[in-house]
């Protein structure tokens, strides 16, 4: 007979534990319940010039695990630029469509690597692909993805949206809208959106908040126009932040002013 005190410990993927953990963190007001985290493929290179840095994978796994343990439902889209970019195809004589599919496979490789790092850290995950690769991942089905999230599993979306000519930024925006995420978190190597490139202009100043319209007017580079417009038309906020700084993701989820918020109503502030 199980006594009242003998409750099962929280494990991502455990319904009872996840629901209890979520309830606890609701009391301390986690700002976002369901997020779509967009990571670039280049971010996985770490200090390398190509490929995947295992240390960076471990760092990301630790950050994402902390978010899951806060009761936040986490979905992830990751690019493939550390391996191959579809847009490179034409420059080397390949068909653009073929190149885009090669890029999709690169995102699956990165997704598998991140999945492995997360599961090694004790986080339950599911990898869903926009193209059918049954031996290594599930096909993308919206209801299935949302059910995985509700069970506390980290859902990784691989292979973009499964169609050429669409970037992983567009995939992130579309998947976020489909799963009814509260926000798109774009993890980069800079701590927000600046008036100019901070690596080139020492006088560049970071925006704390900015509207979608202001981004258009100032021609700021947040993400590709298709992805950005999807978010604007569906009133889905975007936060650009430095994912490589330890603890940033947790602080952001707690509601602290990390990075730059892009939204419909936010007033421009520096």
N, C-alpha and C positions, 0 to 999 in steps of 0.2 A: 504494500500500500504506500502510495506517495504522499508524504506530508506536504502541507502548504508551502513550507520553506524550501522544499526540494524542487524548485522550478528549473527547467532546462536553461542552460546558459545560452546567451545570444550567439548564434552563428549565422552569417549571411546565407540566405537560402532556407533558413529555418523559419517557418511562418510565425509560430508563437513568439519566438525570440525577437524576430524582426519587428513584429507589431508592437511588442512591449518596449523595445528600444526606441521605436519611432514615437511612441506616446511620451516617453520620458523626455526626449529632446524637443517635442512640441512645447513642453512646459518652459524650456529655456529659449524658445522662439528662434529656431533655425529658420533663416530667411527664405530658403528655397527647398521645397520638398522633392522635386524631380528636376534633374539638370541634364543637359547634353553638353558634355565636355569635348571640345574640338582640339585635337593635338596635330601639329604638323609632323610629317615624316622626318623632316630635317632635325626636329628636336630630339629624336632618338639617336642621332649621331653622336651626341655629347661633344667630346673634344676631337672626335675622329672626322675624317673627310668624307666618309662613305659608310653605309651599313648601319648596324645597330650596336650601341654601347650598352653592355649589360648593366653597368653601374647606373646609367640613366633609367633603365627599365625598373631597377629596384627602387630608385628614388620615386618614380611615378607610382609604383605599386603601393609604397608606404603612404603617399599623399591620398591616393584614391581609397585605400583601406580606411583611413581616418574618416573620410567623408561617409563611407558606408556605415561605419560604427556610430556615426551621428544620427543614423536613421534616414539619411538622404538616399533617394533612388538615383542611381548613376548610369547614364548611357554615354557611350564614347564613340566618336568617329576620329579616325587617324589617317593622315595622308600617307603618300608613298614616295615623296620626293627624295628621301635618303637612298632609294633604290632605283626608281625610274619615274619620270614624268611623261605622261602621254603627249604633252605639247612639244616634247623634244623630237617626236617621231619624224615629222616632216623635214626637220633640219638635217636629218641623217638619211633621208630618202625612203622612210617608211610611210605607210598609209596612216593617216591621223586616227582613223577608227581603230585600226590594229594597235596603234600606240596607246590609245586610251584604255583598251582592254588589258594591255600589258601593265599599265599604271594601276588598274584595278587589282590585278594579281599582286602587285607590290603592296597595296594596302592590306591585303589579306595576310601576307607574310608578317607585316608589322603588327596586325591585329592578333595573330597567333602568338607572336613573341610577347606582347603585352598580356595576353590571356594567361600564358604560362607563368609570367612573373607574378601576376595577381593571385593565381591559384597556389603558387608556392608560398605566398604571403598569407594564405588561408582565406582568400576571398572567392566565393562561388561566382562563376561567370558563365555567360553564354555568348558564343560568337555567331552572329547572323549575317549572312552574305546576300548581296544584291544579285549575285550570279550563283548558279547551282554548283556547289562543290561538296557533295554529300559526305565524302569521307572525312572532312575536317570541320565543317560548320553547318548549321541549320540554314535553310532558306529563310529569307526575310518574310515574316508574316506579322502584320501590325498587332493583331490581338495577342499573338504568342509573345511578342516583344514586351507588350505592356504587362502581361501576366508574369513574365520573368522579373520585371521591375517590381511588381507588387510583392513578389516573394523575396525581395531583397537581393536578387542577383544583379551583378554588374553586366549590362548588355553592351557588347561591342559590335558595331555595325561595320562590316568589311565590304570591300568592292564598290564603294560609292553607292549610287542608286542603280547600278547595273546597266547604265546606258552611256555611250560615248558623248563627248562634248560637255559633260557636266563635271565640275570640280568636286573635291571632297568638302569644300566650303558649302556648296549647294546641297550636297548630301546631308551635311550636318544640319542645315536650316530645315530641309524637308523632313528629315527624321524627327527633329525636335518638335515640329508642328504636328506630325502624325502621332507621336506618343504623348502629346500634350505636356511637354516640358515647360517649366516655369521660366527658363532662361537658357540662352546659349552662352557657355563660358569658353572663350577662345584663349587657350593657353599659348603664350608666345615667350620670346626671350626678352621682351621689353615690358615695362610695367604699366602700359596703357597706350592711349592714342595721344600723339603729340602734334603741336602746330607745324612741326617739320621733323625730318628724320633726326632723332637725338644722337645718332652715331655720326652724323655729318655736321649738324648745327648745334653748337654748345648753348645757344640761346633758346633752343626749342623748349616749350613749356607743355606740361601734361594737362589734358582735360580730365576733370573729375567726372563731369556729366556732359553729355552732348546729345542733341536730337538727331534723328535720322535725316531730317531736312538739312540741318547744318553740315552733316557729313557730305551730303550731295553738293551743297553750295561751296564748301571749302575744298572739295575734291580730295578728301582724305582717304587713304587706303586702309580700309578696315577688313574687307573680304571682297570677293568678286561680286559684281553688280547683281547677278541673278540671285545669289545667296542673300545678299543684303536686302534686296527688294522683297524677297519672300518673308523675311523677318519683319520688315516694315509693314507690309500689307496684312500680316497676321498679328500685329502688335506684340511681337515676341522680342523682349529686350536682349541685348548682347552685352556681355562684359568682356573686355580685353584686359588680360592681366598676365603677370609674370609667373608662369607655372614652375619655373626652375628655382624659385625662392622657397625654401622649406617653410611650410606652414601657411603659405598664402591661400591655398584652396580652403583650408579649414576656416581661416579668418574671414574670407569672403562669404562663406556659407553662414557664418555667425552674424553677418550683416555689417561688417566693418568696411570702410571705404578703401577697397583694394582695386587698383586698375581704373578703367574708364567705363562708365555705364552709358550705353547708347539706347535711347528709348524714344517713344513718341512725344512725351510731355516734358522730359527733363530739360531744365534750363542750362544753357551753356555756362560752364564755370571752369576756371583755370586753377 
